[in-house]
Amino acid sequence: MNRCVIFGGGEIADIRYTQNLLQKGDYIICADRGYAYCSSINVIPDLVLGDFDSYSGKVSPKCEILRYPIEKDDTDTMLAVKEAIRRGYQEILMVGMLGGRLDHTLANIQTLVYAVQHGKSAQIIDKGCRITVIKDNQSVTIPYERGFHFSVFCHSDKAQGVSIRHAKYELEDADITNGFPIGVSNAFLPGEDAQVSVQKGILVIVANQGE
């Protein structure tokens, strides 16, 4: 299986939910404190990396370890994504990327965008939230989940030819910008998956639980 799962040091709402996302054959990277999550569910990752400013415990001798200085341009999560790309993984699942400091969450979303810009299929997933990114001439199906809404944000200066189908508020071949949140808080049709596409530009799609 050509999938890499990256554990970050953010909040995980339900570690058992996250554990159930793992599949046999996944290549697992822990970014710094993300190792603590793996340790809590008795999962030995393939690679642990970072500056280790937020995790100072022991690491299994079975893990490959890459250490970096604290003062660097890349976040630990970005280092993990770059390493996944370098090692040839086409699908990247990122967990432990939300909650805590808002700047870290935003940085992780930008890192997700980086992965997609480099030709990878990537998502951030937690129990109550799924974040997906698409770009030029791509489309994605957003699975219906009871109690969830979804929002579509422009991440580039402008996104052209944006279509939202099979949702309460639909859009067809429209242009949206990153200066106005026109795509926030859309609703699924009962039991129906939504579809989002873009002809040019970058979209960040957030499906999350709540009113």
C-alpha positions in Angstrom: 0.0 0.0 0.0 1.4 3.4 -1.0 0.1 5.4 2.0 1.9 7.4 4.6 0.2 8.3 7.9 1.8 11.3 9.7 1.1 11.8 13.5 1.5 15.4 14.6 1.6 16.9 18.1 -1.8 18.6 17.9 -5.0 17.5 19.7 -6.6 14.2 18.8 -10.3 14.1 19.9 -10.5 10.3 20.1 -7.4 8.2 19.8 -9.3 5.0 19.2 -11.0 6.6 16.2 -7.6 7.6 14.9 -6.3 4.1 15.5 -9.1 2.6 13.5 -8.0 4.8 10.5 -4.7 2.9 10.3 -4.4 0.1 7.7 -2.0 -2.8 7.3 1.0 -1.6 5.3 0.8 2.1 6.2 4.2 3.8 6.5 3.9 5.8 9.7 5.9 8.9 10.5 5.7 10.7 13.8 6.5 14.4 14.0 8.0 15.1 17.4 5.2 14.8 20.0 3.2 12.7 17.6 5.2 9.8 18.9 3.4 10.0 22.2 0.1 9.2 20.4 1.6 6.2 18.7 3.1 5.0 22.0 -0.3 5.3 23.7 -1.9 2.8 21.2 1.2 0.5 21.1 2.0 1.4 17.5 5.7 1.5 16.6 6.2 4.0 13.8 8.6 3.6 10.9 10.2 7.0 11.3 10.3 9.6 14.1 11.6 13.1 13.2 11.7 16.6 14.4 13.6 18.9 16.7 12.2 17.1 19.8 11.3 20.3 21.6 7.9 18.9 22.6 8.8 15.2 23.1 11.8 14.2 25.3 10.9 10.6 26.2 12.3 7.4 24.9 11.8 6.2 21.3 11.7 2.6 20.3 15.0 1.3 18.9 13.0 -0.2 16.0 12.3 3.3 14.7 14.4 5.3 12.3 15.1 8.7 13.8 15.9 12.0 12.1 16.9 14.9 14.3 16.8 18.6 13.3 17.8 21.8 15.0 15.1 23.9 16.7 15.9 26.9 14.6 14.9 25.9 11.1 12.6 27.0 8.3 10.4 23.9 8.1 8.0 22.9 10.9 8.2 19.3 12.1 5.0 18.5 10.2 6.5 20.0 7.0 9.6 17.9 7.4 7.4 14.8 7.7 5.5 15.6 4.6 8.6 16.3 2.6 10.1 13.0 3.8 6.9 11.2 2.7 7.1 12.8 -0.7 10.8 12.0 -1.0 10.1 8.4 -0.2 7.5 8.2 -2.9 4.2 8.0 -1.1 1.2 9.1 -3.2 -1.4 9.2 -0.4 -0.8 11.1 2.8 -3.1 11.0 5.9 -2.3 13.6 8.5 -3.6 13.2 12.1 -3.0 15.2 15.3 -2.9 18.3 13.2 -5.8 20.3 14.8 -6.6 22.1 18.1 -4.1 23.7 20.4 -2.4 26.8 19.0 -4.2 28.3 16.1 -1.0 29.2 14.3 0.1 25.6 14.3 -3.3 24.5 12.9 -3.0 27.1 10.1 0.6 25.9 9.4 -0.6 22.3 9.2 -3.3 23.3 6.7 -0.7 25.1 4.6 1.5 22.0 4.8 -1.5 20.0 3.5 -1.7 22.4 0.6 2.0 21.9 -0.1 1.5 18.1 -0.4 -1.3 18.5 -2.9 0.7 21.1 -4.9 3.4 18.4 -5.2 0.9 16.0 -6.7 -0.1 14.0 -3.7 -3.5 13.0 -2.4 -3.6 14.3 1.2 -6.1 14.9 4.0 -6.2 16.0 7.6 -8.6 13.9 9.6 -9.9 13.9 13.2 -13.1 12.4 14.6 -15.1 15.6 14.0 -13.2 17.1 11.1 -11.9 16.3 7.7 -9.9 18.7 5.6 -9.3 18.1 1.9 -7.4 20.2 -0.7 -8.0 20.2 -4.5 -6.4 22.2 -7.2 -6.5 22.9 -11.0 -9.0 20.7 -12.8 -9.5 18.4 -9.8 -12.7 17.3 -8.1 -13.6 15.5 -4.9 -16.5 13.7 -3.3 -17.2 14.8 0.2 -18.8 11.8 2.0 -22.1 12.5 3.8 -21.9 12.2 7.6 -24.8 12.7 9.9 -24.4 15.9 11.9 -21.7 17.3 9.6 -21.6 20.5 7.5 -18.9 21.5 5.0 -17.2 24.7 3.9 -15.3 25.5 0.7 -12.5 28.1 1.0 -10.3 29.6 -1.7 -6.6 29.3 -0.7 -5.1 30.9 -3.8 -5.8 34.5 -4.7 -8.7 33.4 -6.9 -10.3 30.0 -7.7 -12.0 29.8 -11.1 -14.7 27.5 -12.3 -15.8 26.3 -8.8 -18.8 24.0 -8.7 -20.6 22.6 -5.7 -23.1 19.9 -6.4 -25.5 17.7 -4.5 -25.6 20.1 -1.5 -28.1 22.6 0.0 -26.3 25.5 -1.5 -25.0 24.7 -5.0 -22.6 26.6 -7.2 -21.8 26.2 -10.9 -18.7 27.4 -12.7 -18.2 30.4 -10.3 -15.1 32.4 -9.3 -14.4 32.9 -5.6 -11.5 34.7 -3.9 -9.6 34.3 -0.6 -11.0 37.6 0.6 -14.6 36.6 1.2 -15.9 33.4 2.8 -18.8 32.8 0.4 -18.4 29.0 0.7 -18.7 28.7 4.5 -21.2 26.4 6.3 -22.9 24.5 3.5 -25.2 21.6 4.3 -25.3 18.0 2.9 -28.5 16.8 1.4 -29.9 13.9 3.6 -27.8 10.8 2.9 -26.1 12.3 -0.2 -22.4 12.9 -0.8 -21.5 16.3 -2.0 -19.1 17.0 -5.0 -16.7 19.9 -5.3 -14.6 20.8 -8.3 -12.3 23.6 -9.5 -10.9 24.5 -12.9 -8.1 26.7 -11.7 -6.8 27.6 -8.3 -6.7 25.9 -4.9 -9.6 25.0 -2.6 -9.5 23.9 1.0 -12.6 21.9 1.9 -13.5 21.5 5.6 -16.2 19.0 6.7 -16.9 19.2 10.4 -19.4 18.1 13.0 -21.7 20.6 14.7 -24.5 23.0 14.1 
